[in-house]
């Protein structure tokens, strides 16, 4: 049996008529950049996420970079973040001219250990940039309290968590800025790159809209600051708008699939001695399982075994950021963040997309049960 990691074609065919019509309408209008289609999506996603403003940009990476710039982050500043995430998080910090400062992760939730952030705060610290990894939110109460106590900007990378909640509150409530990605494989994915910044601050929203459009304000040839070219185009906006009403059901489908994995594998999962360790979540979180990421001490052999039996999987992420060649200048070494390093050697993401059938999940679970100890 073939079990794909994602099935974007099936999702397209579910909404084909609506998406095709929306794209044709944009082409007929010839209004490809910005406009009412983008503004409507910004409004609706901001509402979903509990924020006052949504600012569409060209990618999730740009969302991070522009957020840092809007907070005044630059040369000589430090930004505290996680070493276990996609490279864009540290990349944005470096592109803004600042220095990433890492805090290790919780080996069960894969998110930054919020309780250890304060010990890394120095006079140069200007912001905290945690990540809601794999669809599970970081602890907003602790993060908000730390940011207020030390007068820091709180920017949360929620690229993988659109639709998640914590204690009933959505992702955009607490931070100065919350960033989203609409990369095609995200829970809410475009047909190309795209991103958005959420904020509840009117002045920051105005600044971000200026930054994304070459630093203009008032009209397109009035440049009040040095800006960027980072705009969400209308075709991507209408694709996302067509998908948005289905997001809650798709997230619920991912959660059902995760629960089925848990049920079928509960008796062989352990506390990580020699077997598979299933993902865990904080009970306060409505985890939307962008990824269903397990751990196995023989991860590479386990992945090869699944592949030989038709099951796709992916390693997110095999090398922690502090050990990446691009960040060697920071001076970190192996052993500095043991949880992130151990997790990077063992994680494997299994198919979790809502188009999976129970038969496919049962097949994957049966394969896992038969993997040689």
C-alpha positions in Angstrom: 0.0 0.0 0.0 1.2 3.5 -0.8 0.8 6.1 1.9 2.0 9.6 0.9 3.2 12.2 3.4 0.9 14.7 1.8 -1.8 14.6 -0.8 -2.3 18.1 -2.3 -3.9 16.8 -5.4 -6.8 15.2 -3.4 -7.3 18.4 -1.5 -7.4 20.4 -4.8 -10.0 18.0 -6.4 -12.2 18.5 -3.3 -12.4 22.2 -4.0 -11.5 22.2 -7.7 -14.5 24.1 -9.1 -14.3 26.9 -6.4 -10.6 27.3 -6.7 -10.6 27.3 -10.5 -13.3 29.9 -10.6 -11.6 32.1 -8.1 -8.3 32.0 -10.0 -10.0 32.8 -13.3 -11.7 35.8 -11.7 -8.4 37.2 -10.6 -6.9 36.7 -14.1 -9.9 38.3 -15.7 -9.7 41.3 -13.3 -5.9 41.6 -14.0 -5.5 42.8 -10.4 -2.7 40.5 -9.3 -1.0 42.3 -6.4 -2.8 43.4 -3.3 -6.4 44.7 -3.6 -9.7 43.6 -2.1 -9.0 39.8 -2.3 -5.9 40.1 -0.2 -7.6 42.5 2.2 -10.5 40.0 2.7 -8.1 37.2 3.5 -6.1 39.4 5.9 -9.3 40.2 7.7 -10.6 36.7 7.9 -7.3 35.1 9.1 -6.8 37.8 11.7 -10.3 37.1 13.0 -9.6 33.3 13.1 -6.4 33.9 15.0 -7.7 36.4 17.5 -5.7 39.4 16.1 -6.8 42.9 15.0 -4.6 43.1 11.9 -3.3 40.7 9.3 -0.6 41.8 6.9 -0.1 39.5 4.0 3.5 39.1 2.8 5.4 37.0 0.3 6.5 34.2 2.6 6.7 33.0 6.2 10.4 33.9 6.2 9.6 37.5 5.1 6.9 37.6 7.9 9.7 36.9 10.4 12.2 39.3 8.9 9.7 42.2 8.7 8.4 41.6 12.2 12.0 41.8 13.6 12.6 45.0 11.6 9.3 46.5 12.8 10.4 45.9 16.4 13.6 47.8 15.7 15.8 44.8 15.9 19.2 45.3 14.3 23.0 45.2 14.6 24.3 44.4 18.1 20.9 43.1 19.3 20.2 39.6 20.6 17.1 37.5 19.9 16.4 34.4 22.0 15.0 31.5 20.0 15.1 27.7 19.6 17.8 25.6 17.9 15.3 23.0 16.8 13.2 24.4 13.9 13.4 25.2 10.2 16.3 27.4 9.3 14.2 30.4 8.5 13.8 31.4 12.1 17.5 32.0 12.7 17.9 33.2 9.2 15.5 36.1 9.7 17.3 37.1 12.9 20.6 37.1 11.1 19.2 39.0 8.1 17.9 41.7 10.5 21.5 42.1 11.7 20.9 40.6 15.1 22.4 37.5 16.9 20.4 34.4 17.6 20.7 33.1 21.2 19.5 29.6 21.7 17.6 27.9 24.5 17.2 24.1 24.5 13.9 22.4 23.9 11.6 20.1 25.7 12.3 16.6 24.3 8.6 15.7 24.5 6.8 18.7 23.1 9.8 19.8 20.9 9.2 23.4 21.8 11.5 25.8 23.6 11.8 25.4 27.4 10.1 28.7 28.4 11.4 28.4 32.0 15.0 28.6 30.8 14.7 31.7 28.7 15.2 34.2 31.5 18.8 33.0 32.2 19.8 33.9 28.6 18.5 37.5 28.8 21.3 40.1 28.7 21.4 43.9 28.2 21.6 43.2 24.5 18.4 41.1 24.4 15.7 42.8 22.4 13.2 40.0 21.5 12.1 36.5 22.2 11.2 34.4 19.1 9.8 31.0 20.0 8.3 28.5 17.5 5.0 26.7 17.7 6.6 23.5 16.3 4.6 20.8 14.5 1.3 22.6 15.3 1.6 22.8 19.1 1.6 26.2 20.8 4.4 27.4 23.2 3.2 28.6 26.6 1.8 32.0 26.0 1.4 33.0 29.6 5.1 32.4 30.5 6.3 34.1 27.3 4.0 37.1 27.7 5.1 37.6 31.3 8.8 37.4 30.4 8.4 39.9 27.6 6.6 42.4 29.8 9.0 41.9 32.7 12.1 42.6 30.6 10.5 45.0 28.1 11.2 42.7 25.1 9.4 42.3 21.9 7.6 38.9 21.6 7.4 37.5 18.1 6.0 34.0 17.7 6.7 31.9 14.7 3.4 30.1 14.2 4.1 29.0 10.6 3.0 25.5 11.5 0.1 26.3 13.9 -2.7 28.2 12.1 -5.9 27.1 13.8 -4.3 25.9 17.0 -5.5 27.1 20.4 -4.3 27.2 24.0 -6.7 27.4 26.9 -9.3 28.2 24.3 -7.4 31.2 22.9 -6.1 31.3 19.3 -2.5 31.9 18.3 -2.6 35.7 17.7 -3.8 37.0 21.0 -0.6 37.5 23.1 2.4 38.3 21.0 3.5 41.7 19.6 3.6 39.9 16.3 2.7 36.3 15.2 3.9 35.0 11.9 2.3 32.5 9.5 3.5 30.6 6.5 1.2 29.5 3.6 3.8 27.2 2.0 1.8 24.6 0.0 2.2 21.7 2.5 1.1 23.7 5.6 -2.4 23.0 7.1 -3.5 26.1 5.2 -1.4 26.1 2.1 -1.2 28.3 -1.0 -0.2 27.3 -4.5 3.2 28.9 -4.0 4.8 30.9 -1.3 3.0 33.3 1.0 2.9 34.5 4.6 1.2 36.8 7.0 1.9 38.8 10.1 -0.7 39.2 12.9 -0.6 42.1 15.3 -3.0 43.9 17.7 -1.0 47.1 17.5 -2.3 49.7 15.0 1.0 51.5 14.7 2.9 48.3 14.1 0.4 47.2 11.5 0.8 50.5 9.6 4.6 50.2 9.8 4.5 46.6 8.5 2.3 47.6 5.6 4.8 50.2 4.7 7.8 47.9 5.0 6.3 45.2 2.8 5.7 47.8 0.0 9.2 49.4 -0.5 8.8 51.6 2.6 6.0 53.7 0.9 3.3 55.5 2.8 0.4 57.6 1.5 1.1 56.7 -2.2 3.4 54.3 -4.1 6.1 56.9 -4.9 6.4 58.4 -1.4 9.1 56.4 0.3 9.4 57.3 4.0 11.8 54.4 4.9 13.9 51.7 3.3 11.5 48.8 2.8 11.1 45.5 1.1 9.2 44.0 -1.8 7.1 41.4 0.0 3.5 41.3 -1.0 1.0 38.5 -1.0 -0.5 38.2 -4.5 -4.2 38.0 -5.3 -4.1 34.5 -6.8 -2.6 33.0 -3.6 -5.1 35.0 -1.6 -8.2 33.5 -3.4 -6.7 30.0 -3.2 -6.3 30.4 0.6 -9.8 32.0 0.9 -11.3 29.0 -0.8 -9.6 26.7 1.6 -10.1 28.7 4.8 -13.7 27.5 5.6 -12.4 23.9 5.5 -9.4 24.5 7.8 -11.2 23.6 11.1 -12.4 20.3 9.6 -9.0 19.5 8.2 -7.3 20.2 11.5 -9.9 18.0 13.2 -9.1 15.3 10.7 -5.4 15.5 11.6 -6.3 15.3 15.3 -8.5 12.2 14.6 -5.7 10.6 12.7 -3.2 11.3 15.5 -5.6 9.8 18.0 -5.9 6.7 15.9 -2.2 6.3 15.7 -2.1 6.7 19.5 -4.7 4.1 20.0 -3.2 1.5 17.6 0.3 2.0 19.0 -0.3 2.7 22.7 0.8 -0.7 23.9 4.2 -0.6 22.1 5.1 3.0 22.9 7.4 3.5 25.8 9.3 6.2 27.6 12.0 6.0 25.0 14.2 3.1 25.8 14.5 0.9 22.6 11.2 1.5 20.9 9.1 4.2 19.3 8.1 7.3 21.3 4.8 8.9 20.2 4.3 12.7 20.2 2.9 14.2 23.3 1.0 17.5 23.9 0.3 19.9 26.7 -3.4 19.3 27.8 -3.9 23.1 27.5 -3.2 22.9 23.8 -5.5 22.2 20.9 -2.7 20.6 18.9 -3.4 20.7 15.1 -0.7 18.2 14.1 1.0 19.9 11.2 3.3 17.0 11.7 2.9 13.7 13.6 6.5 13.3 14.7 7.6 10.2 16.5 11.1 9.4 17.8 13.0 6.2 17.4 16.6 5.4 18.5 17.2 3.6 15.1 15.5 6.3 13.1 17.3 5.9 9.8 16.7 2.1 9.7 13.1 2.7 10.7 12.6 5.3 7.9 14.2 2.9 5.3 11.9 0.1 6.4 8.8 2.3 6.0 9.9 3.5 2.6 10.5 -0.1 1.4 6.9 -0.8 2.4 5.4 2.2 0.6 5.1 4.7 3.5 6.5 8.2 3.0 8.1 10.0 5.9 10.3 13.0 6.5 12.9 14.2 9.0 12.0 17.6 10.4 14.8 18.6 11.3 18.0 16.5 11.0 20.6 19.1 12.1 19.9 21.7 14.9 20.5 25.2 13.8 23.4 25.8 16.2 25.3 23.0 14.4 24.6 24.3 10.9 27.7 25.6 9.0 25.9 28.9 8.3 25.9 29.6 12.0 29.4 28.4 12.9 30.3 32.0 13.6 28.2 31.9 16.7 30.7 29.6 18.4 28.3 26.9 19.5 29.4 23.2 19.6 28.0 19.8 19.9 26.7 19.2 23.4 25.5 22.7 24.0 21.8 21.8 23.5 21.6 18.1 24.3 17.8 17.8 24.0 17.7 19.4 20.6 20.6 17.3 19.4 19.2 14.0 20.6 15.8 14.8 19.2 17.3 15.7 15.8 18.9 12.3 15.6 15.6 10.5 16.3 12.6 12.4 15.0 10.6 11.1 12.0 7.3 12.6 10.8 4.7 10.1 9.6 1.7 10.8 7.3 -1.0 12.7 9.2 -2.8 14.7 6.5 -6.6 14.7 6.7 -7.0 12.8 3.4 -5.6 9.7 5.0 -8.0 6.7 5.4 -8.3 4.6 8.5 -7.0 1.7 6.4 -3.8 3.6 5.6 -3.2 4.5 9.2 -3.9 0.9 10.3 -1.4 -0.2 7.6 1.3 2.2 8.9 0.7 1.2 12.5 0.9 -2.5 11.6 4.2 -1.9 9.9 5.5 0.0 13.0 4.5 -2.9 15.2 6.4 -5.4 13.0 9.6 -3.3 12.8 12.3 -5.5 14.2 13.4 -4.6 17.7 
